Amino acid sequence: MTTTYAVLSEGLEKRFGAVHALRGLDLAVAQGTVCGLLGPNGAGKTTAVRLLTTLLRPDTGSARVAGHDLVREAAAVRRRIGVTGQYASVDGDLTGRENLRLFARLHRVRGPAERAGELLERLGLTEAADRPASTYSGGMRRRLDLAASLVRRPDVLFLDEPTTGLDPASRNRIWDAVRELKADGTTVLLTTQYLEEADRLADDIALVDRGRVAHTGSPAELKSLIGSYAEAVVTHPDALAKAAAVLDRLTGTEPAFDHDRHAVGAFTTDPTLTLPRLVRELDAAGVPLVDASLKQPTLDDVFLRLTGSKELAA
């Protein structure tokens, strides 16, 4: 079965003076999927999005977005994509309904009033439709901004940190909207500061580091790269060294200490290491245990291990 890609880039490079922001970005986003684009500060994630949405031109390399060449057919690309940024682009003096009608007319969408009503209902904004957007909460303005980007029914939607600063209820509404878009066949490229968001929504994740895509795969595949996390909590800090020696032997990786909790842990990709075996080995070594665990990694763990950074790109 041949995969159709909504976004496909090869060797994209971009410099800003002495700063080499992208160093050969290769990215493939399958049609009708949600791809999470993650990366530490300065990794090149924001530059990549600005290139793929035609806001910047690459120095070298090529890309096709929604079936069109990024450089030679930039206007066609813009007609096929939607973009929702971190800050609302709607007019606060207009009502929600008026904003969407305006966007529909600008894009020459048939039946602008009907399309506005459809999107207001889809994003849960019908009750506030005839209020000025300036009276909306942050979550409501973000949903209205998302609705504006959907007026033309884009083939590819770029969401740049769509839920930053939102309360859990507003965040869940955005998540539901993304899932509905995917079900309708829209391809979504999502950048986010919340790794839980990428874990829940993304079919695949592209981890950008130092201007390149360093790792790709589903959340489960990326987690499998670092394995499980074996941890021992001991009764007294004097026992940490003994517990660390056991973990070092069992996992083959350098243990990390949490002195406040009297805990030590290490990642392992050994499928034969089970919790009962871990407890037996610690007990045989005379380690005075309070607790032992073998946990599945989170995307936070993956991010820290694969990039060595605690900060996502803003």
N, C-alpha and C positions, 0 to 999 in steps of 0.2 A: 504494500500500500504506500503510495507516494504522499508525503506530507506537504501540505501547502502552507507556506509561511506568510504571515501578515507583515512581519518585519524581518528583514534579512540584511545584515551588514557584514562587510568584509574589510578588515584593515583600516577602519576609520581612524584618522589622526587629526589632532587639532592642537595648535600652539597659540599661546597668548604671550608674545614676547619670549622671555626665557623660560616660561612655564609650559611644559609639555603635558597638557591636560589629558589627551587621549593618545595612546601609544599602539594603536592597532586593535581597535575594538571589533570583535567578531561576535555577533549576536543573532540568534535565530528564535523567533517567537511564532509558534504554530498558530494557524488561524483558528479562532473560536476558543482560545484559551486565555487564562490570566497569568501573566508573567510578572513576578516580583523582581524589581531591580534594586539591589541593595549594595551598599558600599560605605567604607569609612570616610571621614572628612577628607576632601582632596582627592578622592579616588577617580573622579571623572564622571560620576553618575549624572550630575546636573548638566554637564556639557554634552553628554550623550543624548539626553532628552532634548536639549535645545537643538542639536543637530538633526535628530530624527523628526522633529516637528518643523523643520525648515527655518528656524530662527537664526541658525548659524550655518555657514557652509564649511564642509570639511576641507582640510588642507590636502589630504590624500585619502584613498579608499573609496568604497562605493557602498550604496545601500538602496534597497527597494522597500517602500512602505505602501501597503495596500495595493501592491502590484505596479507601482510607479517608481521610476528612478528619482532618487532624492534630489539630485541637482538639476538634471535635464527637464524633469517634469514636476518641479516644485509646486506649481499652481495646482496641478492635479492631485498631488499628495495632500495639500491643504484642504481640498474639497472632500477628501475621503476620511479625514481624521477629526477628532474632537480633543480638546485640551482643557483640563480643569487644574488650575494652579492652586497654590497655597492661599491666595488672597482672592476674595470674591471680585468678579469683574462686572457685576450687575450694577444698575443705577439705583441708588438708595432713594431717590425722589419718586421713582416709578413704583407701582405696585408689582407684586410678583407676576401677575397675569400680563401686565403691560410690558414688563421686561421680556417675557418669553414671546409675546406677539412681535415685539420689536426685533428680536433675534430671528424669528421666523421670516419676517418680511425682508430683513437684510440678506438672508440666505435664499430668498425666493422660494420658500416652502409653501406648497399648496395648502390652503385651509389653515392659516396661521392661528386663528382663534381656536379651532378644534385641536391643533397640535399642542397649543399652550395648555388647554384644559386637560388633555391626555397626560402630559408630563407633570402637571401639578398634582393630579391624582396619583400618578405612579410614585412620586417622591413624597407623598404625604403632606402636601402643602395646600390642599383645596380650601380648608377653612381660613387660611391666611392669604388666599390668592389676591384679595382686593385691598390688602393693607400695603402701605409703602414698605419697600424692602428695608429701609432704614430702621423699621420697628422690629425686624426679625432678630431672633437670637443667632448666635454664631453658627449653631448647627443648622438652622433653617436657611441662613444665607449660603452656607456651603452646599446644601441640597438644591437651592435655587440655581447656584452656579453650575452644579452638575447637570441640572435640567437644561440650562442654556447650552451646554456643550453637546447635548443629545438632540437638539432641535432638528439637525440634518440627518439623524440616524447614521452616525459615523461607522465606518467599517473597523476603525482602530481608535480606541480611546486612551489617551495618556492622562493618568491621574497622578498628579504630583502632590504627595502627602495630603490626601483628601480629608483625613480625620484628625490632623494635628490640632490639639487644643479642645477637642470636642468631648462632651460627656458621654458615658457609655451608651445611653439610649440613642443619641444622635449618631454615634459611631455604628451601632447596629443597623440603623436605617441605611447608612451608606453601604455597609457590607451587604445588606439584602439587595440593594440596587445593583451592586456589582455582580452578584450571583445571577440576578435576572438578566442583566446585559449579556453575560456569558451564555445563559440558556437560550437567548435570542440569536446567538452567533457572533456577537461583537467580541473582538479581540481587545483585551485590556492590558496595558503596560502600566504597572503600579509601582511608584516609589513611595516608601514609607519609613518612618522612624520607629514604627511599632513592629517588632519581629513577630509578635503573636498575630498581627493582621496579615502579614505575608504567609504565615503558617496556615491560617484558616482559609485564605482566599486563593493563593497562588497554586496553579498546576505545576509550574516550574519556577525556579529562582535562578537569576544570573547574579553572581556575586562579583562586583567590580572592585578591583584593587590595582592601584598604580596605573590607571589608564587602560587596563585590559580586563576582559572577563576571565577571572581566575578559576571559577568553578561554576558549573551549571548542573541542574538536576531538580527533581521534585524535592519537597521538604524532607520526605522520608529518605531519599537517596543521599542528600547532603548530611543528614543526621548519621547515616550508616558509615560515613567517612571517618567519623570520630569515635563511634562506638558508644558503649554505655559508660556510666560514671560510677565507679566503686568507691564507697566512702565508709570510713570507720570513725565513730565518735567514742572517745575513751574517757575513763573516769578522772584522769589526772594528766596534765601536760607532759609529765615525765615519760608517759607511755607513748607519746606521739612518734618518737623516733622508731620504736619497735614496730608500731603499726605501719609506718611508712616503709620500712624494710620489707614487710610482707607484701604490701601493695606494689612496690617496685618489682619484686620477684614475680608476682602474678600477672602484672599488666605489661611490664617492660617499658613503662613510661614514667617520667619524673612526677612524683606526687606533689600536690599542692596543699598547703596548710591553712587552716582557719583556726588560729589560736584562740579567738574569742569563744568559739564553740568546742574547743578541744577536739577538733576534727581534722582528718587528713583524707584526701581522695585522689583518684587518678582515673583517666580514661583508658578503656580497653576495647579492642576489637576482637578479642578472643571469645568465640561463641561457647566455649566449654566452661567459662567462668560463670557459675551460678551463685545465687545468694547463699544457699547452704554450703557450697564449697568455700566461699569467702569467709563465712563464719567459722567453719572448721579450721581453716588455715590460721586465722587470727587467734582462735582458742588454743590451737596446738603451739603457737608461738608465745603463749602466756600473755596476750594482750588483754588488759581489763576493759571489756567493752561496755558501753552504755547502749550503743545502737550500731547497726551495720545496714547498708543499703546498696542496691544496684539499680541505678535510675537510668531511664532513657533520656537522651540529651534533648534540649530545646534548641530552637533556632538561635537563641542568645548564645548558647554554648558553641554552636557551629560558627557563628560570627566571630566570637572571641578567639577560637582555636585557629580558624583559617585565615584571619586577617591580623590577629594580634592587636586589635583595636577595640576600645570600649565605646566608640562614638560612631554613630551613623551619620552619613552626609546629610546636611540640611538642604 
